[in-house]
């Protein structure tokens, strides 16, 4: 699964740690998801997309 988390974080100028705190996840989880090493649970994917004020399909894309 591809995602645009890194791009969206760069637009907001926030770190993985800041995003993790905002969406109630660990920095390690954000790192793994961002780098395509694992897929988030639906609840976390929703929190991330809401944080960026985007639709879930605008952040996450099936390969």
TIZA-737968 format. One record per residue: residue number from 1; z negated, y, x of N, C-alpha, C in turn. Coordinates in nm, 4 decimals. Each point is the difference from the previous one (the first is absolute). Example, Ala and Ser with C-alpha at 12.3 -4.5 7.8 and 13.67 -1.06 7.14 Angstrom:
BEGIN
<atom seq="1" n_zz="-0.7800" n_yy="-0.5690" n_xx="1.3190" ca_zz="0.0000" ca_yy="0.1190" ca_xx="-0.0890" c_zz="0.0000" c_yy="0.1200" c_xx="0.0900"/>
<atom seq="2" n_zz="0.0720" n_yy="0.1050" n_xx="-0.0350" ca_zz="-0.0060" ca_yy="0.1190" ca_xx="0.0820" c_zz="-0.0730" c_yy="0.1090" c_xx="-0.0770"/>
END
This chain:
BEGIN
<atom seq="1" n_zz="0.0000" n_yy="-0.1173" n_xx="0.0847" ca_zz="0.0000" ca_yy="0.1173" ca_xx="-0.0847" c_zz="0.0000" c_yy="0.1239" c_xx="0.0895"/>
<atom seq="2" n_zz="0.0926" n_yy="0.0872" n_xx="-0.0259" ca_zz="0.0063" ca_yy="0.1274" ca_xx="0.0731" c_zz="-0.0859" c_yy="0.1027" c_xx="-0.0720"/>
<atom seq="3" n_zz="-0.0440" n_yy="0.0998" n_xx="0.0761" ca_zz="-0.0762" ca_yy="0.1081" ca_xx="-0.0626" c_zz="0.0217" c_yy="0.1292" c_xx="0.0767"/>
<atom seq="4" n_zz="-0.0350" n_yy="0.1085" n_xx="-0.0649" ca_zz="0.0175" ca_yy="0.1324" ca_xx="0.0615" c_zz="-0.1351" c_yy="0.0661" c_xx="0.0287"/>
<atom seq="5" n_zz="-0.1014" n_yy="-0.0821" n_xx="0.0220" ca_zz="-0.1343" ca_yy="0.0550" ca_xx="0.0223" c_zz="-0.0029" c_yy="0.0918" c_xx="0.1223"/>
<atom seq="6" n_zz="0.0588" n_yy="-0.0439" n_xx="0.1097" ca_zz="-0.0021" ca_yy="0.0815" ca_xx="0.1227" c_zz="0.0661" c_yy="0.1360" c_xx="-0.0238"/>
<atom seq="7" n_zz="0.1129" n_yy="-0.0014" n_xx="-0.0692" ca_zz="0.0716" ca_yy="0.1255" ca_xx="-0.0288" c_zz="-0.0847" c_yy="0.0899" c_xx="-0.0894"/>
<atom seq="8" n_zz="-0.0579" n_yy="-0.0585" n_xx="-0.1035" ca_zz="-0.0818" ca_yy="0.0791" ca_xx="-0.0932" c_zz="-0.1253" c_yy="0.0536" c_xx="0.0692"/>
<atom seq="9" n_zz="-0.0587" n_yy="-0.0794" n_xx="0.0884" ca_zz="-0.1172" ca_yy="0.0481" ca_xx="0.0748" c_zz="0.0387" c_yy="0.1175" c_xx="0.0885"/>
<atom seq="10" n_zz="0.1166" n_yy="-0.0105" n_xx="0.0630" ca_zz="0.0471" ca_yy="0.1077" ca_xx="0.0880" c_zz="0.0217" c_yy="0.1291" c_xx="-0.0785"/>
<atom seq="11" n_zz="0.0534" n_yy="-0.0123" n_xx="-0.1214" ca_zz="0.0210" ca_yy="0.1194" ca_xx="-0.0833" c_zz="-0.1317" c_yy="0.0692" c_xx="-0.0309"/>
<atom seq="12" n_zz="-0.1047" n_yy="-0.0795" n_xx="-0.0225" ca_zz="-0.1317" ca_yy="0.0563" ca_xx="-0.0323" c_zz="-0.0845" c_yy="0.0260" c_xx="0.1249"/>
<atom seq="13" n_zz="0.0530" n_yy="-0.0438" n_xx="0.1145" ca_zz="-0.0702" ca_yy="0.0154" ca_xx="0.1279" c_zz="-0.1400" c_yy="-0.0604" c_xx="-0.0038"/>
<atom seq="14" n_zz="-0.0051" n_yy="-0.1257" n_xx="-0.0442" ca_zz="-0.1273" ca_yy="-0.0710" ca_xx="-0.0044" c_zz="0.0096" c_yy="-0.1279" c_xx="0.0829"/>
<atom seq="15" n_zz="-0.1129" n_yy="-0.0450" n_xx="0.0460" ca_zz="-0.0068" ca_yy="-0.1219" ca_xx="0.0795" c_zz="-0.0125" c_yy="-0.1229" c_xx="-0.0902"/>
<atom seq="16" n_zz="0.0152" n_yy="-0.1157" n_xx="0.0613" ca_zz="-0.0228" ca_yy="-0.1241" ca_xx="-0.0744" c_zz="-0.1434" c_yy="-0.0035" c_xx="-0.0510"/>
<atom seq="17" n_zz="-0.0921" n_yy="0.0456" n_xx="0.0807" ca_zz="-0.1424" ca_yy="0.0014" ca_xx="-0.0377" c_zz="-0.0226" c_yy="0.0885" c_xx="-0.1231"/>
<atom seq="18" n_zz="0.0608" n_yy="0.1171" n_xx="-0.0022" ca_zz="-0.0165" ca_yy="0.0902" ca_xx="-0.1146" c_zz="0.0599" c_yy="-0.0598" c_xx="-0.1268"/>
<atom seq="19" n_zz="0.1157" n_yy="-0.0639" n_xx="0.0126" ca_zz="0.0593" ca_yy="-0.0653" ca_xx="-0.1157" c_zz="-0.0887" c_yy="-0.1144" c_xx="-0.0471"/>
<atom seq="20" n_zz="-0.0482" n_yy="-0.0789" n_xx="0.0937" ca_zz="-0.0876" ca_yy="-0.1127" ca_xx="-0.0342" c_zz="-0.1235" c_yy="0.0476" c_xx="-0.0759"/>
<atom seq="21" n_zz="-0.0622" n_yy="0.1050" n_xx="0.0475" ca_zz="-0.1182" ca_yy="0.0549" ca_xx="-0.0686" c_zz="0.0350" c_yy="0.0447" c_xx="-0.1415"/>
<atom seq="22" n_zz="0.1137" n_yy="0.0636" n_xx="-0.0156" ca_zz="0.0410" ca_yy="0.0539" ca_xx="-0.1300" c_zz="0.0307" c_yy="-0.1097" c_xx="-0.1017"/>
<atom seq="23" n_zz="0.0505" n_yy="-0.1145" n_xx="0.0467" ca_zz="0.0396" ca_yy="-0.1071" ca_xx="-0.0927" c_zz="-0.0965" c_yy="-0.1181" c_xx="0.0017"/>
<atom seq="24" n_zz="-0.1143" n_yy="0.0198" n_xx="0.0647" ca_zz="-0.1053" ca_yy="-0.1030" ca_xx="0.0064" c_zz="0.0509" c_yy="-0.1297" c_xx="0.0633"/>
<atom seq="25" n_zz="0.0558" n_yy="0.0140" n_xx="0.1191" ca_zz="0.0481" ca_yy="-0.1149" ca_xx="0.0772" c_zz="-0.0456" c_yy="0.0188" c_xx="0.1441"/>
<atom seq="26" n_zz="0.0275" n_yy="-0.0978" n_xx="0.0840" ca_zz="-0.0321" ca_yy="0.0151" ca_xx="0.1417" c_zz="0.1216" c_yy="0.0534" c_xx="0.0740"/>
<atom seq="27" n_zz="-0.0250" n_yy="0.0608" n_xx="0.1139" ca_zz="0.1100" ca_yy="0.0492" ca_xx="0.0821" c_zz="0.0876" c_yy="-0.1169" c_xx="0.0447"/>
<atom seq="28" n_zz="-0.0638" n_yy="-0.1135" n_xx="0.0290" ca_zz="0.0751" ca_yy="-0.1176" ca_xx="0.0416" c_zz="0.0950" c_yy="-0.0468" c_xx="-0.1101"/>
<atom seq="29" n_zz="-0.0448" n_yy="0.0044" n_xx="-0.1249" ca_zz="0.0860" ca_yy="-0.0394" ca_xx="-0.1130" c_zz="0.1201" c_yy="0.0925" c_xx="-0.0093"/>
<atom seq="30" n_zz="-0.0245" n_yy="0.1300" n_xx="0.0104" ca_zz="0.1102" ca_yy="0.0971" ca_xx="-0.0064" c_zz="0.0979" c_yy="-0.0262" c_xx="0.1140"/>
<atom seq="31" n_zz="-0.0524" n_yy="-0.0243" n_xx="0.1188" ca_zz="0.0845" ca_yy="-0.0286" ca_xx="0.1161" c_zz="0.0879" c_yy="-0.1220" c_xx="-0.0256"/>
<atom seq="32" n_zz="-0.0582" n_yy="-0.1096" n_xx="-0.0477" ca_zz="0.0755" ca_yy="-0.1231" ca_xx="-0.0238" c_zz="0.1053" c_yy="0.0183" c_xx="-0.1088"/>
<atom seq="33" n_zz="-0.0355" n_yy="0.0694" n_xx="-0.1063" ca_zz="0.0953" ca_yy="0.0247" ca_xx="-0.1096" c_zz="0.1130" c_yy="0.0898" c_xx="0.0486"/>
<atom seq="34" n_zz="-0.0368" n_yy="0.1069" n_xx="0.0673" ca_zz="0.0985" ca_yy="0.0973" ca_xx="0.0485" c_zz="0.1014" c_yy="-0.0644" c_xx="0.0935"/>
<atom seq="35" n_zz="-0.0444" n_yy="-0.0952" n_xx="0.0793" ca_zz="0.0867" ca_yy="-0.0650" ca_xx="0.0974" c_zz="0.0643" c_yy="-0.1283" c_xx="-0.0525"/>
<atom seq="36" n_zz="-0.0148" n_yy="-0.0245" n_xx="-0.1287" ca_zz="0.0656" ca_yy="-0.1146" ca_xx="-0.0622" c_zz="-0.0583" c_yy="-0.1350" c_xx="0.0370"/>
<atom seq="37" n_zz="-0.1218" n_yy="-0.0020" n_xx="0.0518" ca_zz="-0.0641" ca_yy="-0.1253" ca_xx="0.0397" c_zz="-0.0642" c_yy="-0.0713" c_xx="-0.1184"/>
<atom seq="38" n_zz="-0.0308" n_yy="0.0735" n_xx="-0.1063" ca_zz="-0.0537" ca_yy="-0.0599" ca_xx="-0.1222" c_zz="0.0357" c_yy="0.0893" c_xx="-0.1182"/>
<atom seq="39" n_zz="-0.0110" n_yy="-0.0566" n_xx="-0.1185" ca_zz="0.0294" ca_yy="0.0745" ca_xx="-0.1223" c_zz="-0.1306" c_yy="0.0350" c_xx="-0.0700"/>
<atom seq="40" n_zz="-0.0078" n_yy="0.1193" n_xx="-0.0560" ca_zz="-0.1246" ca_yy="0.0387" ca_xx="-0.0678" c_zz="-0.0124" c_yy="-0.0671" c_xx="-0.1363"/>
<atom seq="41" n_zz="-0.1227" n_yy="-0.0142" n_xx="-0.0442" ca_zz="-0.0218" ca_yy="-0.0416" ca_xx="-0.1382" c_zz="0.0526" c_yy="0.1118" c_xx="-0.0887"/>
<atom seq="42" n_zz="0.0316" n_yy="-0.0334" n_xx="-0.1222" ca_zz="0.0553" ca_yy="0.0982" ca_xx="-0.0929" c_zz="-0.0935" c_yy="0.1191" c_xx="-0.0158"/>
<atom seq="43" n_zz="-0.1292" n_yy="-0.0232" n_xx="-0.0098" ca_zz="-0.0947" ca_yy="0.1097" ca_xx="-0.0200" c_zz="0.0030" c_yy="0.0986" c_xx="0.1166"/>
<atom seq="44" n_zz="0.0094" n_yy="-0.0504" n_xx="0.1226" ca_zz="0.0063" ca_yy="0.0887" ca_xx="0.1166" c_zz="0.1341" c_yy="0.0715" c_xx="0.0051"/>
<atom seq="45" n_zz="0.1073" n_yy="-0.0692" n_xx="-0.0311" ca_zz="0.1328" ca_yy="0.0632" ca_xx="-0.0020" c_zz="0.0023" c_yy="0.1152" c_xx="-0.1005"/>
<atom seq="46" n_zz="-0.0640" n_yy="-0.0206" n_xx="-0.1147" ca_zz="-0.0079" ca_yy="0.1073" ca_xx="-0.1002" c_zz="-0.0812" c_yy="0.1187" c_xx="0.0508"/>
<atom seq="47" n_zz="-0.1128" n_yy="-0.0283" n_xx="0.0650" ca_zz="-0.0825" ca_yy="0.1098" ca_xx="0.0526" c_zz="0.0753" c_yy="0.0793" c_xx="0.1062"/>
<atom seq="48" n_zz="0.0747" n_yy="-0.0705" n_xx="0.0850" ca_zz="0.0775" ca_yy="0.0680" ca_xx="0.1036" c_zz="0.1087" c_yy="0.0869" c_xx="-0.0624"/>
<atom seq="49" n_zz="0.0740" n_yy="-0.0545" n_xx="-0.0933" ca_zz="0.1075" ca_yy="0.0785" ca_xx="-0.0625" c_zz="-0.0554" c_yy="0.1189" c_xx="-0.0772"/>
<atom seq="50" n_zz="-0.1121" n_yy="-0.0186" n_xx="-0.0669" ca_zz="-0.0621" ca_yy="0.1128" ca_xx="-0.0724" c_zz="-0.0482" c_yy="0.1068" c_xx="0.0970"/>
<atom seq="51" n_zz="-0.0536" n_yy="-0.0422" n_xx="0.1144" ca_zz="-0.0449" ca_yy="0.0959" ca_xx="0.1004" c_zz="0.1153" c_yy="0.0910" c_xx="0.0414"/>
<atom seq="52" n_zz="0.1177" n_yy="-0.0597" n_xx="0.0184" ca_zz="0.1168" ca_yy="0.0782" ca_xx="0.0405" c_zz="0.0723" c_yy="0.0643" c_xx="-0.1176"/>
<atom seq="53" n_zz="-0.0521" n_yy="-0.0213" n_xx="-0.1208" ca_zz="0.0592" ca_yy="0.0539" ca_xx="-0.1231" c_zz="0.1451" c_yy="-0.0452" c_xx="-0.0159"/>
<atom seq="54" n_zz="0.0213" n_yy="-0.1292" n_xx="0.0254" ca_zz="0.1320" ca_yy="-0.0602" ca_xx="-0.0113" c_zz="-0.0075" c_yy="-0.1245" c_xx="-0.0870"/>
<atom seq="55" n_zz="0.1160" n_yy="-0.0448" n_xx="-0.0476" ca_zz="0.0072" ca_yy="-0.1273" ca_xx="-0.0702" c_zz="-0.0163" c_yy="-0.1106" c_xx="0.1034"/>
<atom seq="56" n_zz="-0.0556" n_yy="-0.1113" n_xx="-0.0441" ca_zz="-0.0209" ca_yy="-0.1115" ca_xx="0.0930" c_zz="0.1304" c_yy="-0.0442" c_xx="0.0647"/>
<atom seq="57" n_zz="0.1097" n_yy="0.0029" n_xx="-0.0768" ca_zz="0.1285" ca_yy="-0.0419" ca_xx="0.0567" c_zz="0.0578" c_yy="0.1012" c_xx="0.0980"/>
<atom seq="58" n_zz="-0.0554" n_yy="0.1215" n_xx="0.0016" ca_zz="0.0428" ca_yy="0.0987" ca_xx="0.1001" c_zz="-0.0711" c_yy="-0.0198" c_xx="0.1332"/>
<atom seq="59" n_zz="-0.1099" n_yy="-0.0723" n_xx="-0.0022" ca_zz="-0.0759" ca_yy="-0.0282" ca_xx="0.1235" c_zz="0.0299" c_yy="-0.1402" c_xx="0.0518"/>
<atom seq="60" n_zz="0.0082" n_yy="-0.0955" n_xx="-0.0914" ca_zz="0.0211" ca_yy="-0.1400" ca_xx="0.0378" c_zz="0.1337" c_yy="-0.0485" c_xx="-0.0523"/>
<atom seq="61" n_zz="0.0711" n_yy="-0.0745" n_xx="0.0860" ca_zz="0.1332" ca_yy="-0.0490" ca_xx="-0.0359" c_zz="0.0122" c_yy="-0.1449" c_xx="0.0462"/>
<atom seq="62" n_zz="0.0450" n_yy="-0.0847" n_xx="-0.0882" ca_zz="0.0214" ca_yy="-0.1400" ca_xx="0.0341" c_zz="0.1223" c_yy="-0.0125" c_xx="0.0909"/>
<atom seq="63" n_zz="-0.0097" n_yy="-0.0843" n_xx="0.1003" ca_zz="0.1126" ca_yy="-0.0171" ca_xx="0.0928" c_zz="0.1027" c_yy="-0.0939" c_xx="-0.0541"/>
END
